[in-house]
Amino acid sequence: MSEIAALKRQLKIKSGAAKRLLKENGIYTKETGDLQRKLDKMIDDGAEEWDLKNAKRLVEESTRMIADTRDRMGRAVGELKDVVIKAKTEPTLAEDPDFLSAEEILVQAAQ
């Protein structure tokens, strides 16, 4: 396999992983907000202690998943940056869709 083909393959793989983790992080963030609002409503409504305990556990678990996903996303984005830097040395990849997609994902991750 040529070096350019290997770079394109790595761009596709690393981009897919980073994109998936960006999406996953967004989902967990939304879920945590939803669970926290539900917990707050339960507290306001005077729910039973057992229900509150379980709702708190769900919020804590979801919060831990955000941290875990953010760590994995950071590693994936770092690996993608390394591949993009290598790909920039190949002028034939400048207009490649996989390369452009990888750069777009890096921009999204920076936000």
DSSP file (Angstrom, degrees, kcal/mol; ACC not computed):
  #  RESIDUE AA STRUCTURE BP1 BP2  ACC     N-H-->O    O-->H-N    N-H-->O    O-->H-N    TCO  KAPPA ALPHA  PHI   PSI    X-CA   Y-CA   Z-CA
    1    1 A M              0   0    0      0, 0.0     0, 0.0     0, 0.0     0, 0.0   0.000 360.0 360.0 360.0 133.6    0.0    0.0    0.0
    2    2 A S     >  -     0   0    0      1,-0.1     4,-2.3     4,-0.0     5,-0.2  -0.255 360.0-112.5 -71.6 163.4    1.4    3.4   -0.9
    3    3 A E  H  > S+     0   0    0      1,-0.2     4,-2.3     2,-0.2     5,-0.1   0.872 117.5  52.2 -65.5 -36.3    2.0    6.0    1.7
    4    4 A I  H  > S+     0   0    0      2,-0.2     4,-2.6     1,-0.2    -1,-0.2   0.920 110.1  48.1 -66.2 -43.3   -0.7    8.2    0.3
    5    5 A A  H  > S+     0   0    0      1,-0.2     4,-2.3     2,-0.2    -2,-0.2   0.894 111.8  50.5 -63.7 -39.1   -3.3    5.4    0.4
    6    6 A A  H  X S+     0   0    0     -4,-2.3     4,-2.5     2,-0.2    -2,-0.2   0.899 110.5  49.5 -65.9 -39.6   -2.2    4.6    4.0
    7    7 A L  H  X S+     0   0    0     -4,-2.3     4,-2.8     2,-0.2    -2,-0.2   0.918 110.5  50.0 -64.4 -43.1   -2.7    8.3    4.9
    8    8 A K  H  X S+     0   0    0     -4,-2.6     4,-2.2     2,-0.2    -2,-0.2   0.911 111.3  49.4 -61.2 -41.3   -6.1    8.4    3.3
    9    9 A R  H  X S+     0   0    0     -4,-2.3     4,-2.5     2,-0.2    -2,-0.2   0.930 112.4  46.9 -63.4 -45.2   -7.1    5.2    5.2
   10   10 A Q  H  X S+     0   0    0     -4,-2.5     4,-3.0     1,-0.2     5,-0.4   0.883 109.9  54.2 -64.8 -38.1   -5.8    6.6    8.5
   11   11 A L  H  X S+     0   0    0     -4,-2.8     4,-2.3     1,-0.2     5,-0.2   0.929 110.9  46.1 -59.2 -44.6   -7.6    9.9    7.8
   12   12 A K  H  X S+     0   0    0     -4,-2.2     4,-2.1     2,-0.2    -2,-0.2   0.924 116.2  44.2 -65.3 -44.9  -10.9    8.0    7.3
   13   13 A I  H  X S+     0   0    0     -4,-2.5     4,-2.1     2,-0.2    -2,-0.2   0.953 117.5  42.9 -65.9 -50.9  -10.4    5.8   10.4
   14   14 A K  H  X S+     0   0    0     -4,-3.0     4,-2.4     1,-0.2     5,-0.2   0.867 113.9  52.2 -66.8 -36.4   -9.3    8.6   12.8
   15   15 A S  H  X S+     0   0    0     -4,-2.3     4,-2.7    -5,-0.4     5,-0.2   0.921 109.2  49.9 -64.3 -43.4  -12.0   11.0   11.5
   16   16 A G  H  X S+     0   0    0     -4,-2.1     4,-2.3    -5,-0.2    -2,-0.2   0.907 112.1  47.3 -61.6 -42.5  -14.7    8.4   12.0
   17   17 A A  H  X S+     0   0    0     -4,-2.1     4,-2.3     2,-0.2    -2,-0.2   0.936 114.5  45.6 -65.8 -45.8  -13.6    7.8   15.6
   18   18 A A  H  X S+     0   0    0     -4,-2.4     4,-2.2    58,-0.2    -2,-0.2   0.908 113.5  49.8 -64.5 -41.5  -13.3   11.5   16.5
   19   19 A K  H  X S+     0   0    0     -4,-2.7     4,-2.2    -5,-0.2    -1,-0.2   0.916 111.0  49.4 -63.4 -43.4  -16.7   12.3   14.9
   20   20 A R  H  X S+     0   0    0     -4,-2.3     4,-2.7    -5,-0.2    -2,-0.2   0.914 112.1  47.9 -62.4 -43.0  -18.4    9.4   16.8
   21   21 A L  H  X S+     0   0    0     -4,-2.3     4,-2.5     2,-0.2    -1,-0.2   0.847 108.8  53.8 -70.1 -33.2  -16.9   10.6   20.1
   22   22 A L  H  X S+     0   0    0     -4,-2.2     4,-1.9     2,-0.2    -1,-0.2   0.936 112.9  44.2 -61.6 -45.5  -17.9   14.2   19.4
   23   23 A K  H  X S+     0   0    0     -4,-2.2     4,-2.2     2,-0.2    -2,-0.2   0.922 112.9  51.1 -64.3 -44.6  -21.5   13.0   18.9
   24   24 A E  H  X S+     0   0    0     -4,-2.7     4,-2.5     1,-0.2     5,-0.2   0.898 108.6  51.8 -60.8 -41.9  -21.4   10.7   21.9
   25   25 A N  H  X S+     0   0    0     -4,-2.5     4,-2.2     1,-0.2    -1,-0.2   0.902 109.4  50.2 -62.7 -41.1  -20.1   13.5   24.1
   26   26 A G  H  X S+     0   0    0     -4,-1.9     4,-2.3     2,-0.2    -1,-0.2   0.891 110.0  50.4 -63.2 -39.9  -23.0   15.7   22.9
   27   27 A I  H  X S+     0   0    0     -4,-2.2     4,-2.8     2,-0.2    -2,-0.2   0.932 111.7  46.8 -65.0 -46.1  -25.5   13.0   23.7
   28   28 A Y  H  X S+     0   0    0     -4,-2.5     4,-2.5     2,-0.2    -2,-0.2   0.880 111.2  52.5 -64.9 -36.7  -24.2   12.4   27.2
   29   29 A T  H  X S+     0   0    0     -4,-2.2     4,-1.9     2,-0.2    -1,-0.2   0.931 112.4  44.6 -63.6 -45.0  -24.2   16.1   27.9
   30   30 A K  H  X S+     0   0    0     -4,-2.3     4,-2.5     1,-0.2    -2,-0.2   0.922 113.0  51.6 -64.1 -44.1  -27.8   16.4   26.8
   31   31 A E  H  X S+     0   0    0     -4,-2.8     4,-2.8     1,-0.2    -2,-0.2   0.896 108.1  51.6 -60.8 -41.4  -28.8   13.3   28.8
   32   32 A T  H  X S+     0   0    0     -4,-2.5     4,-2.4     2,-0.2    -1,-0.2   0.911 110.1  49.1 -63.4 -42.5  -27.1   14.7   31.9
   33   33 A G  H  X S+     0   0    0     -4,-1.9     4,-2.3     2,-0.2    -2,-0.2   0.920 112.2  48.2 -61.5 -43.7  -29.0   18.0   31.6
   34   34 A D  H  X S+     0   0    0     -4,-2.5     4,-2.2     1,-0.2    -2,-0.2   0.924 112.9  47.7 -62.4 -44.9  -32.3   16.1   31.1
   35   35 A L  H  X S+     0   0    0     -4,-2.8     4,-2.4     1,-0.2    -1,-0.2   0.873 110.8  51.5 -66.0 -36.5  -31.6   13.9   34.1
   36   36 A Q  H  X S+     0   0    0     -4,-2.4     4,-2.7     2,-0.2    -1,-0.2   0.908 109.8  49.1 -67.0 -41.5  -30.7   16.8   36.3
   37   37 A R  H  X S+     0   0    0     -4,-2.3     4,-2.2     2,-0.2    -2,-0.2   0.904 111.6  50.0 -63.1 -40.0  -33.9   18.6   35.4
   38   38 A K  H  X S+     0   0    0     -4,-2.2     4,-2.2     2,-0.2    -2,-0.2   0.910 111.3  48.7 -63.9 -42.3  -35.8   15.5   36.2
   39   39 A L  H  X S+     0   0    0     -4,-2.4     4,-2.4     2,-0.2    -2,-0.2   0.925 110.4  50.7 -63.1 -45.1  -34.1   15.2   39.5
   40   40 A D  H  X S+     0   0    0     -4,-2.7     4,-2.4     1,-0.2    -1,-0.2   0.897 110.6  49.4 -60.0 -40.4  -34.8   18.8   40.4
   41   41 A K  H  X S+     0   0    0     -4,-2.2     4,-2.3     2,-0.2    -1,-0.2   0.900 109.7  51.8 -65.7 -39.9  -38.4   18.4   39.5
   42   42 A M  H  X>S+     0   0    0     -4,-2.2     5,-2.5     2,-0.2     4,-0.5   0.900 110.3  48.6 -63.1 -40.2  -38.6   15.3   41.7
   43   43 A I  H ><5S+     0   0    0     -4,-2.4     3,-1.0     1,-0.2    -2,-0.2   0.927 112.1  48.7 -64.7 -44.6  -37.0   17.2   44.6
   44   44 A D  H 3<5S+     0   0    0     -4,-2.4    -2,-0.2     1,-0.2    -1,-0.2   0.857 111.9  49.4 -62.8 -35.3  -39.5   20.1   44.1
   45   45 A D  H 3<5S-     0   0    0     -4,-2.3    -1,-0.2    -5,-0.2    -2,-0.2   0.511 114.8-117.1 -83.3  -4.6  -42.4   17.6   44.0
   46   46 A G  T <<5 -     0   0    0     -3,-1.0    -3,-0.2    -4,-0.5    -2,-0.1   0.918  43.7-172.4  72.2  44.8  -41.2   15.9   47.2
   47   47 A A      < -     0   0    0     -5,-2.5    -1,-0.1     1,-0.1    -5,-0.0  -0.158  33.1 -81.3 -66.2 164.1  -40.5   12.4   45.7
   48   48 A E     >  -     0   0    0      1,-0.1     4,-2.2     4,-0.0     5,-0.2  -0.274  37.3-115.0 -67.1 153.8  -39.6    9.5   47.9
   49   49 A E  H  > S+     0   0    0      1,-0.2     4,-2.6     2,-0.2     5,-0.2   0.866 114.7  54.8 -59.6 -40.0  -36.0    9.1   49.1
   50   50 A W  H  > S+     0   0    0      1,-0.2     4,-2.1     2,-0.2    -1,-0.2   0.913 109.2  47.3 -61.9 -43.7  -35.5    5.9   47.2
   51   51 A D  H  > S+     0   0    0      2,-0.2     4,-2.3     1,-0.2    -1,-0.2   0.900 112.7  49.6 -64.1 -41.4  -36.5    7.6   43.9
   52   52 A L  H  X S+     0   0    0     -4,-2.2     4,-2.6     2,-0.2    -2,-0.2   0.907 108.9  52.6 -64.0 -41.5  -34.3   10.6   44.6
   53   53 A K  H  X S+     0   0    0     -4,-2.6     4,-2.1     1,-0.2    -2,-0.2   0.920 111.5  45.7 -61.5 -44.3  -31.3    8.3   45.4
   54   54 A N  H  X S+     0   0    0     -4,-2.1     4,-2.0     2,-0.2    -1,-0.2   0.886 112.2  51.0 -66.8 -39.0  -31.7    6.5   42.1
   55   55 A A  H  X S+     0   0    0     -4,-2.3     4,-2.0     2,-0.2    -2,-0.2   0.900 110.5  49.4 -65.5 -40.2  -32.1    9.7   40.1
   56   56 A K  H  X S+     0   0    0     -4,-2.6     4,-2.6     1,-0.2    -2,-0.2   0.901 109.0  53.1 -64.1 -40.4  -28.9   11.1   41.7
   57   57 A R  H  X S+     0   0    0     -4,-2.1     4,-2.4     1,-0.2    -2,-0.2   0.893 108.3  50.1 -61.9 -40.0  -27.1    7.9   40.8
   58   58 A L  H  X S+     0   0    0     -4,-2.0     4,-2.4     2,-0.2    -1,-0.2   0.902 110.6  49.1 -65.0 -41.3  -28.2    8.3   37.2
   59   59 A V  H  X S+     0   0    0     -4,-2.0     4,-2.2     2,-0.2    -2,-0.2   0.925 112.7  48.0 -63.7 -44.4  -27.0   11.9   37.1
   60   60 A E  H  X S+     0   0    0     -4,-2.6     4,-2.1     2,-0.2    -2,-0.2   0.907 112.1  49.1 -63.3 -42.1  -23.6   10.9   38.6
   61   61 A E  H  X S+     0   0    0     -4,-2.4     4,-1.9     1,-0.2    -1,-0.2   0.910 111.8  48.6 -64.6 -42.5  -23.2    8.0   36.2
   62   62 A S  H  X S+     0   0    0     -4,-2.4     4,-1.6     1,-0.2    -1,-0.2   0.868 109.6  53.0 -65.8 -36.2  -24.0   10.2   33.2
   63   63 A T  H  X S+     0   0    0     -4,-2.2     4,-1.8     1,-0.2    -1,-0.2   0.888 107.8  51.1 -65.8 -39.4  -21.5   12.8   34.5
   64   64 A R  H  X S+     0   0    0     -4,-2.1     4,-2.5     1,-0.2    -1,-0.2   0.877 106.7  54.7 -64.7 -36.7  -18.8   10.2   34.7
   65   65 A M  H  X S+     0   0    0     -4,-1.9     4,-2.8     2,-0.2     5,-0.2   0.857 104.1  54.7 -66.3 -34.0  -19.5    9.1   31.1
   66   66 A I  H  X S+     0   0    0     -4,-1.6     4,-2.6     2,-0.2    -1,-0.2   0.944 110.1  46.4 -62.3 -46.7  -19.1   12.7   30.0
   67   67 A A  H  X S+     0   0    0     -4,-1.8     4,-2.1     2,-0.2    -2,-0.2   0.923 114.4  47.3 -62.1 -44.4  -15.6   12.8   31.5
   68   68 A D  H  X S+     0   0    0     -4,-2.5     4,-2.4     2,-0.2     5,-0.2   0.930 114.0  46.6 -62.8 -46.4  -14.7    9.4   30.1
   69   69 A T  H  X S+     0   0    0     -4,-2.8     4,-2.8     1,-0.2    -1,-0.2   0.887 110.2  53.7 -64.6 -38.9  -15.9   10.4   26.6
   70   70 A R  H  X S+     0   0    0     -4,-2.6     4,-2.2    -5,-0.2    -1,-0.2   0.896 109.8  48.4 -63.9 -39.6  -14.1   13.7   26.8
   71   71 A D  H  X S+     0   0    0     -4,-2.1     4,-2.0     2,-0.2    -2,-0.2   0.945 114.1  44.8 -64.0 -48.5  -10.9   11.9   27.6
   72   72 A R  H  X S+     0   0    0     -4,-2.4     4,-2.4     1,-0.2    -2,-0.2   0.887 112.7  52.3 -63.5 -38.1  -11.3    9.4   24.8
   73   73 A M  H  X S+     0   0    0     -4,-2.8     4,-2.8     1,-0.2     5,-0.2   0.898 106.4  54.0 -64.4 -40.4  -12.3   12.2   22.4
   74   74 A G  H  X S+     0   0    0     -4,-2.2     4,-2.1     1,-0.2    -1,-0.2   0.908 110.5  46.1 -60.4 -42.9   -9.2   14.2   23.3
   75   75 A R  H  X S+     0   0    0     -4,-2.0     4,-2.3     2,-0.2    -2,-0.2   0.922 113.4  49.0 -65.2 -43.7   -7.0   11.2   22.5
   76   76 A A  H  X S+     0   0    0     -4,-2.4     4,-2.2     1,-0.2   -58,-0.2   0.897 112.0  48.2 -64.4 -40.7   -8.8   10.6   19.2
   77   77 A V  H  X S+     0   0    0     -4,-2.8     4,-2.6     2,-0.2    -1,-0.2   0.891 110.3  52.6 -67.6 -38.8   -8.6   14.3   18.2
   78   78 A G  H  X S+     0   0    0     -4,-2.1     4,-1.9    -5,-0.2    -2,-0.2   0.917 110.7  46.6 -61.1 -43.9   -4.9   14.3   19.0
   79   79 A E  H  X S+     0   0    0     -4,-2.3     4,-1.9     2,-0.2    -2,-0.2   0.890 111.8  51.6 -65.3 -39.1   -4.3   11.2   16.8
   80   80 A L  H  X S+     0   0    0     -4,-2.2     4,-2.7     1,-0.2    -2,-0.2   0.904 106.9  53.6 -64.4 -41.0   -6.3   12.8   14.0
   81   81 A K  H  X S+     0   0    0     -4,-2.6     4,-2.6     1,-0.2    -1,-0.2   0.917 107.1  51.9 -58.7 -43.2   -4.2   16.0   14.3
   82   82 A D  H  X S+     0   0    0     -4,-1.9     4,-1.9     1,-0.2    -1,-0.2   0.912 111.6  45.8 -60.0 -43.3   -1.1   14.0   13.9
   83   83 A V  H  X S+     0   0    0     -4,-1.9     4,-2.5     2,-0.2    -1,-0.2   0.890 111.7  52.0 -68.2 -39.0   -2.4   12.3   10.7
   84   84 A V  H  X S+     0   0    0     -4,-2.7     4,-1.9     2,-0.2    -2,-0.2   0.902 107.7  52.3 -64.1 -40.6   -3.7   15.6    9.3
   85   85 A I  H  X S+     0   0    0     -4,-2.6     4,-0.5     1,-0.2    -1,-0.2   0.919 111.6  46.3 -61.3 -43.1   -0.2   17.1    9.9
   86   86 A K  H >< S+     0   0    0     -4,-1.9     3,-1.2     1,-0.2     4,-0.3   0.908 111.0  52.9 -63.0 -41.5    1.3   14.2    7.9
   87   87 A A  H >< S+     0   0    0     -4,-2.5     3,-1.6     1,-0.3     6,-0.3   0.805  97.4  65.6 -67.0 -29.0   -1.3   14.6    5.2
   88   88 A K  H 3< S+     0   0    0     -4,-1.9    -1,-0.3     1,-0.3    -2,-0.2   0.735  92.5  62.9 -65.5 -20.2   -0.5   18.2    4.8
   89   89 A T  T << S+     0   0    0     -3,-1.2    -1,-0.3    -4,-0.5    -2,-0.2   0.621  91.1  75.3 -78.5 -11.7    3.0   17.2    3.5
   90   90 A E    X   -     0   0    0     -3,-1.6     3,-1.7    -4,-0.3     4,-0.2  -0.880  66.0-164.4-102.9 106.7    1.3   15.5    0.6
   91   91 A P  G >  S+     0   0    0      0, 0.0     3,-1.2     0, 0.0     4,-0.3   0.768  85.6  66.6 -62.3 -24.7    0.1   18.0   -2.0
   92   92 A T  G 3  S+     0   0    0      1,-0.2     3,-0.3     2,-0.1    -5,-0.0   0.704  98.0  54.0 -70.1 -17.3   -2.1   15.4   -3.7
   93   93 A L  G X  S+     0   0    0     -3,-1.7     3,-1.3    -6,-0.3    -1,-0.2   0.453  76.9 100.0 -93.6  -0.8   -4.3   15.2   -0.6
   94   94 A A  T <  S+     0   0    0     -3,-1.2    -1,-0.2     1,-0.3    -2,-0.1   0.833  96.0  27.7 -57.3 -35.9   -5.0   19.0   -0.4
   95   95 A E  T 3  S+     0   0    0     -3,-0.3    -1,-0.3    -4,-0.3    -2,-0.1   0.245  89.4 130.5-110.2  12.2   -8.4   18.6   -2.0
   96   96 A D    <>  -     0   0    0     -3,-1.3     4,-2.6     1,-0.1     5,-0.2  -0.459  59.6-134.7 -68.1 133.8   -9.2   15.1   -0.9
   97   97 A P  H  > S+     0   0    0      0, 0.0     4,-2.5     0, 0.0     5,-0.2   0.862 105.4  52.6 -58.6 -37.1  -12.6   14.7    0.7
   98   98 A D  H  > S+     0   0    0      2,-0.2     4,-2.1     1,-0.2     5,-0.1   0.896 110.9  47.5 -66.1 -39.0  -11.3   12.6    3.5
   99   99 A F  H  > S+     0   0    0      2,-0.2     4,-2.3     1,-0.2    -1,-0.2   0.929 113.3  47.1 -66.3 -46.0   -8.7   15.3    4.3
  100  100 A L  H  X S+     0   0    0     -4,-2.6     4,-2.0     1,-0.2    -2,-0.2   0.890 112.1  50.9 -64.1 -38.9  -11.2   18.1    4.1
  101  101 A S  H  X S+     0   0    0     -4,-2.5     4,-2.2    -5,-0.2    -1,-0.2   0.906 108.6  52.0 -63.5 -41.8  -13.6   16.1    6.4
  102  102 A A  H  X S+     0   0    0     -4,-2.1     4,-2.0     1,-0.2    -2,-0.2   0.907 109.4  49.2 -62.3 -42.4  -10.8   15.5    8.9
  103  103 A E  H  X S+     0   0    0     -4,-2.3     4,-1.8     1,-0.2    -1,-0.2   0.895 110.0  51.9 -64.2 -38.6  -10.0   19.2    9.0
  104  104 A E  H  X S+     0   0    0     -4,-2.0     4,-2.3     1,-0.2    -2,-0.2   0.894 108.2  51.0 -63.6 -40.4  -13.7   20.0    9.5
  105  105 A I  H  X S+     0   0    0     -4,-2.2     4,-2.5     1,-0.2    -1,-0.2   0.890 107.4  53.5 -65.5 -39.2  -13.9   17.6   12.4
  106  106 A L  H  X S+     0   0    0     -4,-2.0     4,-1.4     2,-0.2    -1,-0.2   0.885 108.5  50.1 -62.7 -37.8  -10.9   19.2   14.0
  107  107 A V  H  X S+     0   0    0     -4,-1.8     4,-0.7     2,-0.2    -2,-0.2   0.925 111.0  48.9 -65.0 -44.3  -12.6   22.6   13.8
  108  108 A Q  H >< S+     0   0    0     -4,-2.3     3,-0.8     1,-0.2    -2,-0.2   0.888 109.7  52.3 -62.0 -39.5  -15.8   21.1   15.4
  109  109 A A  H 3< S+     0   0    0     -4,-2.5    -1,-0.2     1,-0.2    -2,-0.2   0.814 103.3  58.2 -68.1 -29.2  -13.7   19.5   18.2
  110  110 A A  H 3<        0   0    0     -4,-1.4    -1,-0.2     1,-0.2    -2,-0.2   0.698 360.0 360.0 -73.9 -18.1  -12.0   22.9   19.0
  111  111 A Q    <<        0   0    0     -3,-0.8    -1,-0.2    -4,-0.7    -2,-0.2   0.479 360.0 360.0 -78.1 360.0  -15.4   24.5   19.6
